[in-house]
Amino acid sequence: MHSSQILLILMKIKFLPVRQNKLGDLKFYPGFGFIIFHLLFNISFVVCDYSWVMQGPMTTMQILYIGMESVFLGSSITVSVGVGLSMVRSGPSILDLNCPVSKMFMAKQILVLLSYFIGVLFSKMEWFLQLDPVTDAYLLVSIVFLILYNSIMLFCMFAFLHACTANFQSKCRDALVKDQLNSEDLINLIKEYKLFKSGLEYILLLIFPLGQLVVIFAVYYFIISRMYWSLILAALAVFSIQYGIVHNVEIIYQQIEQIVSKGNSDAYRMMDMIKIHKMQNQVGELEKSGPVTTFGFFTVNRGIFTAMVSTTITYILILIQML
Protein backbone atom coordinates (compact mmCIF):
# COMPACT_ATOMS: atom_id res chain seq x y z
CA MET A 1 0.00 0.00 0.00
CA HIS A 2 1.26 3.47 -0.89
CA SER A 3 1.93 5.83 2.03
CA SER A 4 -0.29 8.41 0.31
CA GLN A 5 -3.14 5.89 0.33
CA ILE A 6 -2.64 5.46 4.09
CA LEU A 7 -3.01 9.23 4.53
CA LEU A 8 -6.20 9.17 2.46
CA ILE A 9 -7.61 6.38 4.67
CA LEU A 10 -6.73 8.35 7.83
CA MET A 11 -8.51 11.36 6.33
CA LYS A 12 -11.63 9.25 5.65
CA ILE A 13 -11.81 7.82 9.18
CA LYS A 14 -11.45 11.40 10.51
CA PHE A 15 -8.15 10.83 12.33
CA LEU A 16 -6.68 13.68 10.29
CA PRO A 17 -8.43 17.09 10.23
CA VAL A 18 -7.93 17.45 6.47
CA ARG A 19 -10.24 17.20 3.50
CA GLN A 20 -9.62 17.38 -0.24
CA ASN A 21 -11.86 19.43 -2.51
CA LYS A 22 -12.81 18.62 -6.11
CA LEU A 23 -9.79 20.52 -7.43
CA GLY A 24 -7.46 18.35 -5.33
CA ASP A 25 -6.49 21.12 -2.90
CA LEU A 26 -6.10 20.17 0.78
CA LYS A 27 -7.93 22.14 3.44
CA PHE A 28 -7.47 22.04 7.21
CA TYR A 29 -10.86 21.02 8.60
CA PRO A 30 -11.18 19.87 12.25
CA GLY A 31 -14.85 18.99 11.87
CA PHE A 32 -17.37 17.13 14.04
CA GLY A 33 -16.14 13.69 12.90
CA PHE A 34 -12.58 14.53 13.92
CA ILE A 35 -13.70 15.64 17.39
CA ILE A 36 -15.86 12.51 17.96
CA PHE A 37 -13.10 10.16 16.77
CA HIS A 38 -10.54 11.56 19.24
CA LEU A 39 -13.11 11.93 22.03
CA LEU A 40 -13.86 8.18 21.95
CA PHE A 41 -10.22 7.31 22.56
CA ASN A 42 -9.94 9.96 25.28
CA ILE A 43 -12.82 8.30 27.12
CA SER A 44 -10.92 4.99 26.95
CA PHE A 45 -7.97 6.65 28.65
CA VAL A 46 -10.11 8.13 31.45
CA VAL A 47 -11.89 4.81 32.13
CA CYS A 48 -8.64 2.85 32.05
CA ASP A 49 -6.53 4.99 34.36
CA TYR A 50 -9.35 5.98 36.72
CA SER A 51 -9.91 2.28 37.46
CA TRP A 52 -6.18 1.82 38.03
CA VAL A 53 -6.07 4.74 40.49
CA MET A 54 -9.09 3.44 42.42
CA GLN A 55 -7.39 0.12 43.14
CA GLY A 56 -5.43 1.64 46.03
CA PRO A 57 -2.35 3.73 46.90
CA MET A 58 -0.12 4.31 43.92
CA THR A 59 3.65 4.16 43.77
CA THR A 60 5.83 6.91 42.29
CA MET A 61 6.47 4.71 39.24
CA GLN A 62 2.74 4.25 38.61
CA ILE A 63 2.11 7.99 38.90
CA LEU A 64 4.91 8.68 36.41
CA TYR A 65 3.49 6.01 34.10
CA ILE A 66 0.03 7.63 34.10
CA GLY A 67 1.69 11.00 33.52
CA MET A 68 3.53 9.55 30.53
CA GLU A 69 0.27 8.11 29.15
CA SER A 70 -1.41 11.52 29.56
CA VAL A 71 1.38 13.11 27.51
CA PHE A 72 0.96 10.49 24.78
CA LEU A 73 -2.79 10.99 24.72
CA GLY A 74 -2.34 14.70 24.17
CA SER A 75 0.44 13.97 21.69
CA SER A 76 -1.85 11.83 19.54
CA ILE A 77 -4.28 14.72 19.08
CA THR A 78 -1.40 17.16 18.57
CA VAL A 79 0.25 14.87 16.01
CA SER A 80 -2.98 14.49 14.03
CA VAL A 81 -3.35 18.30 13.95
CA GLY A 82 0.37 18.69 13.14
CA VAL A 83 0.22 16.22 10.26
CA GLY A 84 -2.93 17.94 9.01
CA LEU A 85 -1.24 21.35 8.98
CA SER A 86 1.86 19.83 7.40
CA MET A 87 -0.19 18.23 4.62
CA VAL A 88 -1.86 21.56 3.85
CA ARG A 89 1.53 23.32 3.74
CA SER A 90 3.05 20.57 1.56
CA GLY A 91 0.23 20.78 -0.95
CA PRO A 92 -1.64 18.07 -2.91
CA SER A 93 1.64 16.60 -4.22
CA ILE A 94 1.93 14.81 -0.86
CA LEU A 95 -0.92 12.56 -2.06
CA ASP A 96 0.79 11.70 -5.35
CA LEU A 97 -0.08 8.02 -5.89
CA ASN A 98 2.26 7.77 -8.88
CA CYS A 99 5.37 8.20 -6.74
CA PRO A 100 7.51 5.01 -6.67
CA VAL A 101 7.28 3.02 -3.42
CA SER A 102 9.80 0.63 -1.92
CA LYS A 103 8.41 -2.89 -1.44
CA MET A 104 10.07 -2.99 1.98
CA PHE A 105 8.19 0.08 3.23
CA MET A 106 5.02 -1.72 4.34
CA ALA A 107 6.99 -4.52 6.02
CA LYS A 108 9.06 -1.99 7.98
CA GLN A 109 5.95 -0.05 8.93
CA ILE A 110 4.15 -3.14 10.23
CA LEU A 111 7.26 -4.18 12.20
CA VAL A 112 7.52 -0.75 13.81
CA LEU A 113 3.83 -0.71 14.77
CA LEU A 114 3.95 -4.25 16.16
CA SER A 115 7.00 -3.35 18.26
CA TYR A 116 5.22 -0.35 19.71
CA PHE A 117 1.89 -2.14 20.26
CA ILE A 118 3.47 -5.20 21.92
CA GLY A 119 5.85 -3.05 23.98
CA VAL A 120 3.07 -0.94 25.53
CA LEU A 121 0.70 -3.92 25.88
CA PHE A 122 3.22 -6.02 27.83
CA SER A 123 4.05 -3.05 30.08
CA LYS A 124 0.48 -3.34 31.42
CA MET A 125 0.68 -7.11 31.93
CA GLU A 126 0.79 -6.83 35.74
CA TRP A 127 -2.54 -5.02 35.70
CA PHE A 128 -3.99 -7.42 33.12
CA LEU A 129 -3.40 -10.35 35.47
CA GLN A 130 -5.44 -8.63 38.18
CA LEU A 131 -8.48 -8.11 35.95
CA ASP A 132 -11.41 -10.46 35.61
CA PRO A 133 -12.06 -11.21 31.91
CA VAL A 134 -15.84 -11.07 32.48
CA THR A 135 -16.53 -8.27 34.94
CA ASP A 136 -13.59 -6.13 33.76
CA ALA A 137 -14.09 -6.71 30.04
CA TYR A 138 -14.74 -2.98 29.50
CA LEU A 139 -11.32 -2.19 30.98
CA LEU A 140 -9.58 -4.66 28.70
CA VAL A 141 -11.30 -3.09 25.70
CA SER A 142 -10.35 0.42 26.93
CA ILE A 143 -6.69 -0.56 27.26
CA VAL A 144 -6.57 -2.05 23.77
CA PHE A 145 -8.32 1.04 22.36
CA LEU A 146 -5.82 3.34 24.08
CA ILE A 147 -2.78 1.45 22.75
CA LEU A 148 -4.38 1.27 19.29
CA TYR A 149 -4.92 5.02 19.38
CA ASN A 150 -1.22 5.70 20.00
CA SER A 151 -0.29 3.13 17.35
CA ILE A 152 -2.42 4.98 14.79
CA MET A 153 -0.51 8.13 15.73
CA LEU A 154 2.80 6.44 14.85
CA PHE A 155 1.24 4.98 11.71
CA CYS A 156 0.16 8.49 10.68
CA MET A 157 3.59 10.05 11.28
CA PHE A 158 5.36 7.22 9.47
CA ALA A 159 3.07 7.48 6.42
CA PHE A 160 3.33 11.27 6.19
CA LEU A 161 7.11 11.39 6.55
CA HIS A 162 7.55 8.61 3.99
CA ALA A 163 5.15 10.27 1.53
CA CYS A 164 7.05 13.58 1.82
CA THR A 165 10.55 12.19 1.46
CA ALA A 166 9.72 9.58 -1.20
CA ASN A 167 7.92 12.19 -3.31
CA PHE A 168 10.77 14.71 -3.22
CA GLN A 169 13.50 12.07 -3.67
CA SER A 170 11.66 10.93 -6.81
CA LYS A 171 11.67 14.49 -8.19
CA CYS A 172 15.39 14.82 -7.44
CA ARG A 173 16.11 11.55 -9.25
CA ASP A 174 14.11 12.75 -12.27
CA ALA A 175 16.22 15.93 -12.36
CA LEU A 176 19.49 13.98 -12.11
CA VAL A 177 18.68 11.62 -15.00
CA LYS A 178 17.82 14.43 -17.42
CA ASP A 179 20.30 14.98 -20.23
CA GLN A 180 20.48 18.68 -19.46
CA LEU A 181 18.88 20.77 -16.76
CA ASN A 182 17.41 24.16 -17.63
CA SER A 183 16.41 27.18 -15.59
CA GLU A 184 12.76 26.11 -15.43
CA ASP A 185 13.71 22.72 -13.94
CA LEU A 186 15.67 24.44 -11.18
CA ILE A 187 12.90 26.96 -10.46
CA ASN A 188 10.40 24.11 -10.00
CA LEU A 189 12.83 22.16 -7.84
CA ILE A 190 13.53 25.18 -5.61
CA LYS A 191 9.78 25.67 -5.17
CA GLU A 192 9.27 21.97 -4.33
CA TYR A 193 12.19 22.00 -1.87
CA LYS A 194 10.71 24.99 -0.03
CA LEU A 195 7.34 23.21 0.19
CA PHE A 196 9.09 20.04 1.37
CA LYS A 197 10.93 21.88 4.16
CA SER A 198 7.94 23.94 5.30
CA GLY A 199 5.68 20.85 5.24
CA LEU A 200 7.97 18.91 7.58
CA GLU A 201 8.47 21.64 10.17
CA TYR A 202 5.32 21.03 12.24
CA ILE A 203 5.66 17.26 12.47
CA LEU A 204 9.42 17.25 13.08
CA LEU A 205 8.93 19.71 15.93
CA LEU A 206 6.67 17.07 17.51
CA ILE A 207 8.37 13.79 16.71
CA PHE A 208 11.83 14.51 18.11
CA PRO A 209 10.78 15.86 21.56
CA LEU A 210 8.12 13.12 21.77
CA GLY A 211 10.65 10.46 20.85
CA GLN A 212 13.07 11.88 23.41
CA LEU A 213 10.39 11.54 26.09
CA VAL A 214 9.61 7.93 25.12
CA VAL A 215 13.28 6.93 25.26
CA ILE A 216 13.83 8.64 28.64
CA PHE A 217 10.86 6.92 30.30
CA ALA A 218 11.55 3.54 28.67
CA VAL A 219 15.19 3.43 29.79
CA TYR A 220 14.27 4.76 33.24
CA TYR A 221 11.62 2.10 33.82
CA PHE A 222 13.92 -0.60 32.50
CA ILE A 223 16.65 0.42 34.99
CA ILE A 224 14.26 0.69 37.96
CA SER A 225 12.10 -2.38 37.26
CA ARG A 226 12.68 -5.15 34.73
CA MET A 227 8.89 -5.60 34.77
CA TYR A 228 8.66 -2.75 32.26
CA TRP A 229 11.31 -4.16 29.90
CA SER A 230 8.81 -4.18 27.03
CA LEU A 231 8.76 -0.37 26.91
CA ILE A 232 12.19 -0.64 25.28
CA LEU A 233 10.37 -2.09 22.23
CA ALA A 234 8.10 0.96 22.12
CA ALA A 235 11.14 3.26 22.38
CA LEU A 236 12.89 1.40 19.54
CA ALA A 237 9.77 1.81 17.37
CA VAL A 238 9.76 5.58 17.86
CA PHE A 239 13.54 5.78 17.40
CA SER A 240 13.30 3.86 14.11
CA ILE A 241 10.92 6.51 12.76
CA GLN A 242 13.31 9.26 13.83
CA TYR A 243 16.29 7.48 12.29
CA GLY A 244 14.34 6.85 9.09
CA ILE A 245 13.46 10.51 8.59
CA VAL A 246 17.05 11.67 9.31
CA HIS A 247 18.42 9.04 6.91
CA ASN A 248 16.01 10.04 4.12
CA VAL A 249 16.60 13.77 4.64
CA GLU A 250 20.36 13.27 4.40
CA ILE A 251 19.84 11.39 1.12
CA ILE A 252 17.98 14.48 -0.11
CA TYR A 253 20.90 16.68 0.97
CA GLN A 254 23.19 14.51 -1.17
CA GLN A 255 20.78 14.70 -4.11
CA ILE A 256 20.65 18.51 -3.83
CA GLU A 257 24.47 18.64 -3.93
CA GLN A 258 24.49 16.44 -7.04
CA ILE A 259 21.85 18.63 -8.71
CA VAL A 260 23.89 21.76 -7.90
CA SER A 261 26.99 20.16 -9.43
CA LYS A 262 25.03 19.04 -12.51
CA GLY A 263 23.39 22.46 -12.83
CA ASN A 264 26.76 24.22 -12.85
CA SER A 265 28.17 21.91 -15.53
CA ASP A 266 24.96 22.10 -17.65
CA ALA A 267 25.00 25.90 -17.48
CA TYR A 268 28.31 26.06 -19.35
CA ARG A 269 26.88 23.87 -22.12
CA MET A 270 24.49 26.70 -23.07
CA MET A 271 25.44 29.14 -25.83
CA ASP A 272 23.45 32.16 -24.61
CA MET A 273 25.23 34.21 -21.89
CA ILE A 274 21.90 35.46 -20.51
CA LYS A 275 20.68 31.87 -20.07
CA ILE A 276 24.01 30.90 -18.48
CA HIS A 277 23.75 33.76 -15.99
CA LYS A 278 20.13 32.92 -15.18
CA MET A 279 20.99 29.24 -14.73
CA GLN A 280 23.87 30.07 -12.40
CA ASN A 281 21.57 32.28 -10.30
CA GLN A 282 19.07 29.43 -9.93
CA VAL A 283 21.85 26.98 -9.01
CA GLY A 284 23.13 29.45 -6.40
CA GLU A 285 19.63 29.86 -4.95
CA LEU A 286 19.20 26.08 -4.68
CA GLU A 287 22.61 25.75 -3.05
CA LYS A 288 21.73 28.41 -0.47
CA SER A 289 18.30 26.91 0.29
CA GLY A 290 19.72 25.43 3.48
CA PRO A 291 18.95 22.23 5.37
CA VAL A 292 15.64 21.05 6.85
CA THR A 293 14.96 22.69 10.23
CA THR A 294 12.10 22.89 12.73
CA PHE A 295 11.30 26.59 12.56
CA GLY A 296 14.99 27.21 13.22
CA PHE A 297 15.08 25.36 16.58
CA PHE A 298 17.36 22.59 15.31
CA THR A 299 18.69 21.20 12.04
CA VAL A 300 17.72 17.69 10.96
CA ASN A 301 20.93 15.67 10.61
CA ARG A 302 22.74 12.84 12.40
CA GLY A 303 24.11 15.25 14.98
CA ILE A 304 20.67 15.39 16.58
CA PHE A 305 21.12 11.86 17.95
CA THR A 306 24.24 12.89 19.89
CA ALA A 307 22.23 15.63 21.58
CA MET A 308 19.41 13.17 22.33
CA VAL A 309 21.78 10.68 24.00
CA SER A 310 23.28 13.33 26.29
CA THR A 311 19.82 14.68 27.18
CA THR A 312 18.51 11.17 27.90
CA ILE A 313 21.37 10.38 30.28
CA THR A 314 20.92 13.70 32.10
CA TYR A 315 17.18 13.26 32.70
CA ILE A 316 17.49 9.59 33.69
CA LEU A 317 20.01 10.54 36.38
CA ILE A 318 17.63 13.24 37.63
CA LEU A 319 14.68 10.79 37.76
CA ILE A 320 16.74 8.17 39.61
CA GLN A 321 17.78 10.75 42.22
CA MET A 322 14.09 11.60 42.79
CA LEU A 323 13.40 8.07 44.13
C-alpha positions as CSV (number, residue, x, y, z in Angstrom):
1,M,0.0,0.0,0.0
2,H,1.3,3.5,-0.9
3,S,1.9,5.8,2.0
4,S,-0.3,8.4,0.3
5,Q,-3.1,5.9,0.3
6,I,-2.6,5.5,4.1
7,L,-3.0,9.2,4.5
8,L,-6.2,9.2,2.5
9,I,-7.6,6.4,4.7
10,L,-6.7,8.3,7.8
11,M,-8.5,11.4,6.3
12,K,-11.6,9.3,5.6
13,I,-11.8,7.8,9.2
14,K,-11.4,11.4,10.5
15,F,-8.1,10.8,12.3
16,L,-6.7,13.7,10.3
17,P,-8.4,17.1,10.2
18,V,-7.9,17.5,6.5
19,R,-10.2,17.2,3.5
20,Q,-9.6,17.4,-0.2
21,N,-11.9,19.4,-2.5
22,K,-12.8,18.6,-6.1
23,L,-9.8,20.5,-7.4
24,G,-7.5,18.3,-5.3
25,D,-6.5,21.1,-2.9
26,L,-6.1,20.2,0.8
27,K,-7.9,22.1,3.4
28,F,-7.5,22.0,7.2
29,Y,-10.9,21.0,8.6
30,P,-11.2,19.9,12.3
31,G,-14.9,19.0,11.9
32,F,-17.4,17.1,14.0
33,G,-16.1,13.7,12.9
34,F,-12.6,14.5,13.9
35,I,-13.7,15.6,17.4
36,I,-15.9,12.5,18.0
37,F,-13.1,10.2,16.8
38,H,-10.5,11.6,19.2
39,L,-13.1,11.9,22.0
40,L,-13.9,8.2,22.0
41,F,-10.2,7.3,22.6
42,N,-9.9,10.0,25.3
43,I,-12.8,8.3,27.1
44,S,-10.9,5.0,26.9
45,F,-8.0,6.7,28.7
46,V,-10.1,8.1,31.4
47,V,-11.9,4.8,32.1
48,C,-8.6,2.8,32.0
49,D,-6.5,5.0,34.4
50,Y,-9.4,6.0,36.7
51,S,-9.9,2.3,37.5
52,W,-6.2,1.8,38.0
53,V,-6.1,4.7,40.5
54,M,-9.1,3.4,42.4
55,Q,-7.4,0.1,43.1
56,G,-5.4,1.6,46.0
57,P,-2.4,3.7,46.9
58,M,-0.1,4.3,43.9
59,T,3.7,4.2,43.8
60,T,5.8,6.9,42.3
61,M,6.5,4.7,39.2
62,Q,2.7,4.2,38.6
63,I,2.1,8.0,38.9
64,L,4.9,8.7,36.4
65,Y,3.5,6.0,34.1
66,I,0.0,7.6,34.1
67,G,1.7,11.0,33.5
68,M,3.5,9.5,30.5
69,E,0.3,8.1,29.2
70,S,-1.4,11.5,29.6
71,V,1.4,13.1,27.5
72,F,1.0,10.5,24.8
73,L,-2.8,11.0,24.7
74,G,-2.3,14.7,24.2
75,S,0.4,14.0,21.7
76,S,-1.9,11.8,19.5
77,I,-4.3,14.7,19.1
78,T,-1.4,17.2,18.6
79,V,0.3,14.9,16.0
80,S,-3.0,14.5,14.0
81,V,-3.3,18.3,13.9
82,G,0.4,18.7,13.1
83,V,0.2,16.2,10.3
84,G,-2.9,17.9,9.0
85,L,-1.2,21.4,9.0
86,S,1.9,19.8,7.4
87,M,-0.2,18.2,4.6
88,V,-1.9,21.6,3.8
89,R,1.5,23.3,3.7
90,S,3.0,20.6,1.6
91,G,0.2,20.8,-0.9
92,P,-1.6,18.1,-2.9
93,S,1.6,16.6,-4.2
94,I,1.9,14.8,-0.9
95,L,-0.9,12.6,-2.1
96,D,0.8,11.7,-5.3
97,L,-0.1,8.0,-5.9
98,N,2.3,7.8,-8.9
99,C,5.4,8.2,-6.7
100,P,7.5,5.0,-6.7
101,V,7.3,3.0,-3.4
102,S,9.8,0.6,-1.9
103,K,8.4,-2.9,-1.4
104,M,10.1,-3.0,2.0
105,F,8.2,0.1,3.2
106,M,5.0,-1.7,4.3
107,A,7.0,-4.5,6.0
108,K,9.1,-2.0,8.0
109,Q,6.0,-0.1,8.9
110,I,4.2,-3.1,10.2
111,L,7.3,-4.2,12.2
112,V,7.5,-0.8,13.8
113,L,3.8,-0.7,14.8
114,L,4.0,-4.2,16.2
115,S,7.0,-3.4,18.3
116,Y,5.2,-0.4,19.7
117,F,1.9,-2.1,20.3
118,I,3.5,-5.2,21.9
119,G,5.8,-3.0,24.0
120,V,3.1,-0.9,25.5
121,L,0.7,-3.9,25.9
122,F,3.2,-6.0,27.8
123,S,4.0,-3.1,30.1
124,K,0.5,-3.3,31.4
125,M,0.7,-7.1,31.9
126,E,0.8,-6.8,35.7
127,W,-2.5,-5.0,35.7
128,F,-4.0,-7.4,33.1
129,L,-3.4,-10.4,35.5
130,Q,-5.4,-8.6,38.2
131,L,-8.5,-8.1,36.0
132,D,-11.4,-10.5,35.6
133,P,-12.1,-11.2,31.9
134,V,-15.8,-11.1,32.5
135,T,-16.5,-8.3,34.9
136,D,-13.6,-6.1,33.8
137,A,-14.1,-6.7,30.0
138,Y,-14.7,-3.0,29.5
139,L,-11.3,-2.2,31.0
140,L,-9.6,-4.7,28.7
141,V,-11.3,-3.1,25.7
142,S,-10.4,0.4,26.9
143,I,-6.7,-0.6,27.3
144,V,-6.6,-2.0,23.8
145,F,-8.3,1.0,22.4
146,L,-5.8,3.3,24.1
147,I,-2.8,1.4,22.8
148,L,-4.4,1.3,19.3
149,Y,-4.9,5.0,19.4
150,N,-1.2,5.7,20.0
151,S,-0.3,3.1,17.3
152,I,-2.4,5.0,14.8
153,M,-0.5,8.1,15.7
154,L,2.8,6.4,14.9
155,F,1.2,5.0,11.7
156,C,0.2,8.5,10.7
157,M,3.6,10.0,11.3
158,F,5.4,7.2,9.5
159,A,3.1,7.5,6.4
160,F,3.3,11.3,6.2
161,L,7.1,11.4,6.5
162,H,7.6,8.6,4.0
163,A,5.1,10.3,1.5
164,C,7.0,13.6,1.8
165,T,10.6,12.2,1.5
166,A,9.7,9.6,-1.2
167,N,7.9,12.2,-3.3
168,F,10.8,14.7,-3.2
169,Q,13.5,12.1,-3.7
170,S,11.7,10.9,-6.8
171,K,11.7,14.5,-8.2
172,C,15.4,14.8,-7.4
173,R,16.1,11.5,-9.3
174,D,14.1,12.8,-12.3
175,A,16.2,15.9,-12.4
176,L,19.5,14.0,-12.1
177,V,18.7,11.6,-15.0
178,K,17.8,14.4,-17.4
179,D,20.3,15.0,-20.2
180,Q,20.5,18.7,-19.5
181,L,18.9,20.8,-16.8
182,N,17.4,24.2,-17.6
183,S,16.4,27.2,-15.6
184,E,12.8,26.1,-15.4
185,D,13.7,22.7,-13.9
186,L,15.7,24.4,-11.2
187,I,12.9,27.0,-10.5
188,N,10.4,24.1,-10.0
189,L,12.8,22.2,-7.8
190,I,13.5,25.2,-5.6
191,K,9.8,25.7,-5.2
192,E,9.3,22.0,-4.3
193,Y,12.2,22.0,-1.9
194,K,10.7,25.0,0.0
195,L,7.3,23.2,0.2
196,F,9.1,20.0,1.4
197,K,10.9,21.9,4.2
198,S,7.9,23.9,5.3
199,G,5.7,20.9,5.2
200,L,8.0,18.9,7.6
201,E,8.5,21.6,10.2
202,Y,5.3,21.0,12.2
203,I,5.7,17.3,12.5
204,L,9.4,17.3,13.1
205,L,8.9,19.7,15.9
206,L,6.7,17.1,17.5
207,I,8.4,13.8,16.7
208,F,11.8,14.5,18.1
209,P,10.8,15.9,21.6
210,L,8.1,13.1,21.8
211,G,10.6,10.5,20.9
212,Q,13.1,11.9,23.4
213,L,10.4,11.5,26.1
214,V,9.6,7.9,25.1
215,V,13.3,6.9,25.3
216,I,13.8,8.6,28.6
217,F,10.9,6.9,30.3
218,A,11.5,3.5,28.7
219,V,15.2,3.4,29.8
220,Y,14.3,4.8,33.2
221,Y,11.6,2.1,33.8
222,F,13.9,-0.6,32.5
223,I,16.6,0.4,35.0
224,I,14.3,0.7,38.0
225,S,12.1,-2.4,37.3
226,R,12.7,-5.1,34.7
227,M,8.9,-5.6,34.8
228,Y,8.7,-2.7,32.3
229,W,11.3,-4.2,29.9
230,S,8.8,-4.2,27.0
231,L,8.8,-0.4,26.9
232,I,12.2,-0.6,25.3
233,L,10.4,-2.1,22.2
234,A,8.1,1.0,22.1
235,A,11.1,3.3,22.4
236,L,12.9,1.4,19.5
237,A,9.8,1.8,17.4
238,V,9.8,5.6,17.9
239,F,13.5,5.8,17.4
240,S,13.3,3.9,14.1
241,I,10.9,6.5,12.8
242,Q,13.3,9.3,13.8
243,Y,16.3,7.5,12.3
244,G,14.3,6.9,9.1
245,I,13.5,10.5,8.6
246,V,17.0,11.7,9.3
247,H,18.4,9.0,6.9
248,N,16.0,10.0,4.1
249,V,16.6,13.8,4.6
250,E,20.4,13.3,4.4
251,I,19.8,11.4,1.1
252,I,18.0,14.5,-0.1
253,Y,20.9,16.7,1.0
254,Q,23.2,14.5,-1.2
255,Q,20.8,14.7,-4.1
256,I,20.6,18.5,-3.8
257,E,24.5,18.6,-3.9
258,Q,24.5,16.4,-7.0
259,I,21.9,18.6,-8.7
260,V,23.9,21.8,-7.9
261,S,27.0,20.2,-9.4
262,K,25.0,19.0,-12.5
263,G,23.4,22.5,-12.8
264,N,26.8,24.2,-12.8
265,S,28.2,21.9,-15.5
266,D,25.0,22.1,-17.6
267,A,25.0,25.9,-17.5
268,Y,28.3,26.1,-19.3
269,R,26.9,23.9,-22.1
270,M,24.5,26.7,-23.1
271,M,25.4,29.1,-25.8
272,D,23.5,32.2,-24.6
273,M,25.2,34.2,-21.9
274,I,21.9,35.5,-20.5
275,K,20.7,31.9,-20.1
276,I,24.0,30.9,-18.5
277,H,23.8,33.8,-16.0
278,K,20.1,32.9,-15.2
279,M,21.0,29.2,-14.7
280,Q,23.9,30.1,-12.4
281,N,21.6,32.3,-10.3
282,Q,19.1,29.4,-9.9
283,V,21.9,27.0,-9.0
284,G,23.1,29.4,-6.4
285,E,19.6,29.9,-5.0
286,L,19.2,26.1,-4.7
287,E,22.6,25.7,-3.0
288,K,21.7,28.4,-0.5
289,S,18.3,26.9,0.3
290,G,19.7,25.4,3.5
291,P,18.9,22.2,5.4
292,V,15.6,21.0,6.9
293,T,15.0,22.7,10.2
294,T,12.1,22.9,12.7
295,F,11.3,26.6,12.6
296,G,15.0,27.2,13.2
297,F,15.1,25.4,16.6
298,F,17.4,22.6,15.3
299,T,18.7,21.2,12.0
300,V,17.7,17.7,11.0
301,N,20.9,15.7,10.6
302,R,22.7,12.8,12.4
303,G,24.1,15.3,15.0
304,I,20.7,15.4,16.6
305,F,21.1,11.9,18.0
306,T,24.2,12.9,19.9
307,A,22.2,15.6,21.6
308,M,19.4,13.2,22.3
309,V,21.8,10.7,24.0
310,S,23.3,13.3,26.3
311,T,19.8,14.7,27.2
312,T,18.5,11.2,27.9
313,I,21.4,10.4,30.3
314,T,20.9,13.7,32.1
315,Y,17.2,13.3,32.7
316,I,17.5,9.6,33.7
317,L,20.0,10.5,36.4
318,I,17.6,13.2,37.6
319,L,14.7,10.8,37.8
320,I,16.7,8.2,39.6
321,Q,17.8,10.8,42.2
322,M,14.1,11.6,42.8
323,L,13.4,8.1,44.1
